[in-house]
Amino acid sequence: MPPPRSVRCRWAAATLPWVVAAGLRATGSERGFPLVPALSFVPYAAATAVLPLGAALRARSRAGALLAGGSGAVLAAAVLSRAGGRRQGAPADGERLRVATVSLRLGLVGAAPVLDLVRRYDADVLAVAELTPSAERALRAAGIEELLPQAHVVPARPGLPPSASGAVWTRRPVRSRGMAPGAFEQPWVRLATEGGPDVEVTAIHTWPPKSSPGAVRTWTRDLAALPGTEPGVLRVLAGDFNATLDHAAFRAVLRRGYADAARQAGRAMAWTWRPLRLPFPRLGLDHVLVDPRITVTSVELVPVQGSDHRAVVADLVLPR
């Protein structure tokens, strides 16, 4: 005997969270709070979509099964699409540039793990987020300038927390320095290359959209204000975007001409952030975005002691 109609309807209604998540992801129509932070969890929605599907099948709810199966397929496709990149072969005569990102967790990460990251991966450029005056002093005292002698450090503006500061350190000669607009300080440096266009590396740190409608609006403005690619310079945006590939606002940045280095290298399924004292959630919030003329040969995601973010180390080859 089939279950009562009310039971079947109840199970169909139970699929609505997955249906809404699939609809928002497919259309890119998430706006405001709490939809924007909720879209960070699309991989978890995809992984759990079998639960409402199994329950609907057991309750013999045809509508529930169709809704759960359809939404699960949309969510799974969104997650699996980011695994489509493949490692690219590097041109033999290209100039290499290794860019690393690090988030200092309100300036609490010690200097030693940061310098170890630079040494282990022979980084040419280090993009730093959540720098504080004390963390900067510690890095300088530990010898950051012996490894990366050129620096562009932008202190936090009045009224912002000290960790709103950002910095770029590099071993390459710096042609010019500047700042990308945003709620936090996002310095950039322009580096000379061997016969090709200059390369401009920006240390990204957007406002986290996790707590309120105002936070989401600030985050949206931060992403919208980031520069696009242009013919005269090779741009690299590296750091904590507080955004995943499931966010429409982040995909809009990519449409301005960028490629996600992790996706190019087949590493976009990996996470870059999780709470220090909890194993989950794990989210991919940190990225290195590159001008498509730049070849990505590898991306490594590296734990940094004391940080809730993993460093992203991208090995790049510049065009001549």
Secondary structure, DSSP 8 states (H G I E B T S, - for coil): ----HHHHHHHHHHTHHHHHHHHHHHHT---STTHHHHGGGHHHHHHHTHHHHHHHHHTT-HHHHHHHHHHHHHHHHHHHGGG--------TT-EEEEEEEEE-TTTTS-HHHHHHHHHHHT-SEEEEEEE-HHHHHHHHHHTHHHHS-EEEEE---TTS-GGGEEEEEESS-EEEEEEE-SSS-EEEEEE--SSS-EEEEEEEE----SS-HHHHHHHHHHHHTS---BTTEEEEEEEE-S--TT-HHHHHHHTTT-EEHHHHTT-TTS--B--TT-S---B--EEEEE-TTSEEEEEEEE--TT-SB-EEEEEEEE--
